[in-house]
Amino acid sequence: MREIDVAEITEAVRQMSQTANFDLGKDVIRAFEWGLETEESATGKAIFKALIENAMIARDEKVPMCQDTGFSVVFVDMGQDVHLVGGSLEAAINEGVRRGYEEGFLRKSICDPFTRANTKDNTPAVVITQIVDGDRVKLIMAPKGGGSENMARVTMLTPSGGKKAVMDFIVQRCQEAGSNPCPPVIVGAAVGGTPEKAAILAKRALLRQIGSQNPDPELAEMEAELMTRINNLGMGPQGLGGRNYALAVHLDKHPCHIATLPLAVQICCHASRHKETIL
């Protein structure tokens, strides 16, 4: 059994709260460059140039790449041979968010759902935990902006609809979303499980490296077809017309009940922010 003091978790979350908002991943930058090269619209090309410049300024000057610095979503893969000491996991994560957002001068956006009173420190975070083998703790900080979050949907399809119903719904969701999620976007979707399982899997799918190959050949084929269909809608960057509305489509699946076909769709804006630490 390996002991980890939760102070290490607080410090890791503090750092990731800032770096996730300042330093866009290399895979996203490469996707912007691909978008610039392949975009057919002059306006779309100008948008991709602006996105690349914006990302460079954020990284070099350590300022947020977007004014919406997001809801702090933290994925925790907890090794079963780890014993946390010094306090609770969620309290440690929230303290890291609190310090990171204050020290990084990041906008605090979290409020009571009814009174809309701001919590003033961007807490509490949403913590998604799973127990895994080993004696390590993997933390992934994924700040999620409100505009793209509003485009998420969970639905229960008719099982007889199969792949066609799944794909049609994903394409329709993108068409309905239009410019709202600040495209170009990454689309994460998961089919199966239960509604809450599908929603978590779809959000985790957004973390997959852009350009990576889905290990499931069936899902890889669906991703390629969905990319073509979505981009053929002609909405383009920022919904102003063009070829490249989606930078990637990432799918996952899970066995489901014989009477159900749950589907969750999560859309991430061009500021696809996430950082990872292993303790």
C-alpha positions as CSV (number, residue, x, y, z in Angstrom):
1,M,0.0,0.0,0.0
2,R,1.4,3.4,-1.0
3,E,0.5,6.5,0.9
4,I,-0.1,9.8,-0.8
5,D,-0.7,13.0,1.1
6,V,-3.7,14.9,-0.3
7,A,-1.5,18.1,-0.2
8,E,0.1,16.7,-3.4
9,I,-3.3,16.5,-5.0
10,T,-4.1,20.0,-4.1
11,E,-0.8,21.3,-5.5
12,A,-1.3,19.3,-8.8
13,V,-4.8,20.6,-9.2
14,R,-3.6,24.2,-8.5
15,Q,-1.0,24.0,-11.2
16,M,-3.3,22.3,-13.7
17,S,-6.1,24.8,-13.2
18,Q,-3.7,27.4,-14.6
19,T,-1.8,25.5,-17.2
20,A,-5.0,24.0,-18.7
21,N,-6.3,27.5,-19.3
22,F,-2.9,28.9,-20.6
23,D,-1.4,26.1,-22.6
24,L,-3.4,24.4,-25.3
25,G,-2.3,20.9,-26.2
26,K,0.0,20.3,-29.1
27,D,-2.6,18.0,-30.7
28,V,-5.2,20.9,-30.7
29,I,-2.6,23.3,-32.3
30,R,-1.9,20.7,-35.0
31,A,-5.6,20.4,-35.6
32,F,-5.8,24.1,-36.0
33,E,-3.0,24.0,-38.5
34,W,-4.7,21.2,-40.4
35,G,-7.9,23.2,-40.4
36,L,-6.1,26.3,-41.8
37,E,-4.5,24.2,-44.5
38,T,-7.7,22.4,-45.6
39,E,-10.3,25.1,-45.0
40,E,-12.1,26.3,-48.2
41,S,-13.6,29.5,-46.8
42,A,-11.5,32.7,-46.6
43,T,-13.3,33.7,-43.4
44,G,-12.6,30.2,-42.0
45,K,-8.9,30.5,-42.8
46,A,-8.8,33.8,-41.0
47,I,-10.5,32.3,-37.9
48,F,-7.9,29.4,-37.8
49,K,-5.1,31.9,-38.0
50,A,-6.6,33.9,-35.1
51,L,-7.0,30.8,-33.1
52,I,-3.4,29.8,-33.5
53,E,-2.3,33.3,-32.6
54,N,-4.6,33.4,-29.6
55,A,-3.2,30.1,-28.3
56,M,0.4,31.4,-28.7
57,I,-0.4,34.6,-26.8
58,A,-2.1,32.6,-24.0
59,R,0.9,30.3,-23.7
60,D,3.6,32.9,-23.8
61,E,2.0,35.5,-21.6
62,K,0.3,33.0,-19.3
63,V,-3.2,34.4,-19.7
64,P,-6.4,32.6,-20.4
65,M,-7.1,31.5,-24.0
66,C,-10.8,32.2,-23.4
67,Q,-12.6,34.6,-21.0
68,D,-14.7,31.6,-19.9
69,T,-12.2,29.6,-17.8
70,G,-14.7,26.9,-17.3
71,F,-16.3,24.6,-14.8
72,S,-13.5,22.5,-13.2
73,V,-14.1,18.9,-14.2
74,V,-11.5,16.6,-12.6
75,F,-11.1,12.9,-13.6
76,V,-9.4,10.8,-11.0
77,D,-8.1,7.3,-11.8
78,M,-7.4,6.1,-8.3
79,G,-5.0,3.1,-7.9
80,Q,-6.5,0.5,-5.6
81,D,-3.2,0.2,-3.8
82,V,-3.1,3.9,-2.8
83,H,-4.0,5.2,0.6
84,L,-4.7,8.9,0.8
85,V,-3.7,10.6,4.0
86,G,-4.0,14.2,5.4
87,G,-7.6,14.8,4.4
88,S,-10.4,14.0,1.9
89,L,-9.9,13.7,-1.8
90,E,-12.7,16.1,-2.8
91,A,-11.6,18.7,-0.3
92,A,-8.1,18.6,-1.6
93,I,-9.2,19.0,-5.2
94,N,-11.5,21.9,-4.3
95,E,-8.7,23.6,-2.5
96,G,-6.5,23.2,-5.5
97,V,-9.1,24.8,-7.7
98,R,-9.6,27.6,-5.3
99,R,-5.9,28.4,-5.2
100,G,-5.4,28.0,-8.9
101,Y,-8.2,30.2,-10.0
102,E,-7.3,32.9,-7.5
103,E,-3.6,32.9,-8.2
104,G,-4.1,32.7,-12.0
105,F,-6.7,35.5,-12.1
106,L,-9.1,33.1,-13.7
107,R,-12.8,33.9,-14.0
108,K,-15.0,32.3,-11.3
109,S,-18.1,31.0,-13.0
110,I,-19.8,28.6,-10.6
111,C,-23.1,29.6,-9.0
112,D,-26.2,28.3,-7.2
113,P,-28.6,26.9,-9.9
114,F,-31.6,28.8,-8.5
115,T,-30.3,32.0,-6.8
116,R,-27.4,32.3,-9.3
117,A,-25.2,33.5,-6.4
118,N,-21.6,33.0,-7.3
119,T,-19.5,30.7,-5.1
120,K,-16.6,33.2,-5.7
121,D,-13.8,30.6,-6.1
122,N,-14.9,28.3,-8.9
123,T,-15.7,25.5,-6.5
124,P,-17.0,22.9,-6.1
125,A,-15.4,21.0,-8.8
126,V,-17.1,18.1,-10.6
127,V,-15.0,15.0,-9.6
128,I,-15.3,11.8,-11.6
129,T,-13.5,9.0,-9.9
130,Q,-12.8,5.4,-11.0
131,I,-10.8,2.7,-9.2
132,V,-8.0,1.2,-11.3
133,D,-5.1,-1.2,-10.8
134,G,-1.8,0.0,-9.3
135,D,-0.4,2.4,-6.8
136,R,-0.7,5.7,-8.7
137,V,-3.2,8.4,-9.0
138,K,-3.9,10.0,-12.4
139,L,-5.6,13.4,-12.3
140,I,-7.0,15.1,-15.4
141,M,-8.2,18.7,-15.1
142,A,-10.6,19.6,-17.9
143,P,-12.1,23.1,-17.5
144,K,-15.4,23.1,-19.5
145,G,-16.9,26.3,-20.9
146,G,-20.6,27.0,-20.5
147,G,-21.3,27.7,-24.1
148,S,-20.3,24.3,-25.3
149,E,-21.6,22.6,-22.2
150,N,-25.1,23.9,-23.1
151,M,-25.0,21.8,-26.3
152,A,-24.7,18.5,-24.5
153,R,-27.6,16.0,-24.8
154,V,-28.5,12.6,-23.4
155,T,-31.2,10.7,-25.1
156,M,-32.8,7.2,-25.1
157,L,-33.1,5.9,-28.6
158,T,-35.2,3.0,-29.8
159,P,-32.9,-0.1,-29.8
160,S,-34.1,-1.1,-33.3
161,G,-32.6,2.2,-34.6
162,G,-29.1,0.9,-34.3
163,K,-26.1,2.7,-35.7
164,K,-28.1,4.8,-38.1
165,A,-30.2,6.3,-35.3
166,V,-27.0,7.0,-33.3
167,M,-25.2,8.7,-36.1
168,D,-28.2,10.7,-37.3
169,F,-28.7,12.0,-33.7
170,I,-25.0,13.1,-33.4
171,V,-25.1,14.9,-36.8
172,Q,-28.5,16.5,-35.9
173,R,-27.1,17.7,-32.5
174,C,-24.2,19.4,-34.3
175,Q,-26.5,21.0,-36.8
176,E,-28.7,22.3,-34.0
177,A,-25.7,23.5,-32.0
178,G,-24.5,25.7,-34.9
179,S,-22.2,28.5,-33.7
180,N,-23.2,28.2,-30.1
181,P,-20.3,26.0,-29.0
182,C,-17.6,28.2,-30.6
183,P,-16.6,25.9,-33.4
184,P,-14.3,24.3,-34.6
185,V,-15.4,21.7,-32.1
186,I,-14.5,18.3,-30.8
187,V,-17.5,15.9,-30.6
188,G,-17.5,13.3,-27.9
189,A,-20.2,10.7,-27.9
190,A,-20.9,7.4,-26.1
191,V,-23.6,4.8,-26.7
192,G,-24.8,2.2,-24.3
193,G,-24.6,1.7,-20.6
194,T,-27.1,3.8,-18.7
195,P,-27.8,7.5,-19.3
196,E,-25.4,8.6,-16.6
197,K,-22.7,6.1,-17.8
198,A,-23.0,7.3,-21.4
199,A,-22.7,11.0,-20.3
200,I,-19.5,10.3,-18.4
201,L,-18.0,8.2,-21.2
202,A,-18.8,10.9,-23.7
203,K,-17.2,13.6,-21.7
204,R,-14.1,11.4,-21.2
205,A,-14.0,10.8,-24.9
206,L,-13.3,14.5,-25.4
207,L,-9.9,13.9,-23.7
208,R,-8.7,11.6,-26.4
209,Q,-5.8,13.0,-28.4
210,I,-7.0,14.6,-31.6
211,G,-5.8,12.5,-34.6
212,S,-5.6,9.3,-32.6
213,Q,-7.1,6.1,-34.0
214,N,-10.0,4.5,-32.2
215,P,-8.9,0.9,-31.2
216,D,-12.4,-0.4,-32.1
217,P,-12.6,-0.7,-35.9
218,E,-16.3,-0.3,-36.0
219,L,-16.2,2.9,-34.0
220,A,-13.2,4.2,-36.0
221,E,-15.3,3.7,-39.2
222,M,-18.3,5.6,-37.6
223,E,-16.0,8.4,-36.5
224,A,-14.7,8.9,-40.0
225,E,-18.2,8.9,-41.5
226,L,-19.5,11.3,-38.8
227,M,-16.6,13.7,-39.5
228,T,-17.5,13.8,-43.2
229,R,-21.2,14.3,-42.5
230,I,-20.8,17.0,-39.9
231,N,-18.3,19.0,-41.9
232,N,-20.4,18.6,-45.0
233,L,-23.1,20.6,-43.3
234,G,-21.1,23.7,-44.3
235,M,-21.3,25.5,-41.0
236,G,-17.5,25.9,-40.7
237,P,-15.4,27.7,-38.1
238,Q,-17.5,29.8,-35.7
239,G,-20.5,28.8,-37.7
240,L,-19.7,31.4,-40.4
241,G,-19.5,28.9,-43.3
242,G,-16.8,26.6,-44.5
243,R,-15.5,23.1,-44.4
244,N,-14.1,22.5,-40.9
245,Y,-16.8,22.6,-38.2
246,A,-15.4,19.6,-36.4
247,L,-11.8,18.9,-35.7
248,A,-12.5,15.4,-34.4
249,V,-15.3,13.0,-33.5
250,H,-14.5,10.6,-30.6
251,L,-16.8,7.7,-29.9
252,D,-17.1,5.1,-27.1
253,K,-19.6,2.4,-26.3
254,H,-20.6,0.2,-23.3
255,P,-23.0,-2.8,-23.1
256,C,-26.6,-1.8,-22.4
257,H,-29.9,-3.4,-21.4
258,I,-31.7,-5.3,-24.1
259,A,-34.6,-2.8,-23.9
260,T,-32.5,0.4,-24.2
261,L,-30.1,2.4,-26.4
262,P,-28.7,5.3,-24.4
263,L,-26.7,8.0,-26.3
264,A,-24.8,10.9,-24.9
265,V,-23.3,13.7,-27.0
266,Q,-20.8,16.1,-25.5
267,I,-19.4,19.0,-27.6
268,C,-16.2,20.8,-26.7
269,C,-15.3,24.3,-28.1
270,H,-12.1,25.0,-29.9
271,A,-10.4,25.7,-26.5
272,S,-10.1,21.9,-25.8
273,R,-8.4,22.3,-22.4
274,H,-7.1,19.5,-20.3
275,K,-3.9,18.6,-18.4
276,E,-2.8,15.4,-16.8
277,T,-0.7,14.6,-13.7
278,I,0.3,11.2,-12.3
279,L,1.3,11.0,-8.7
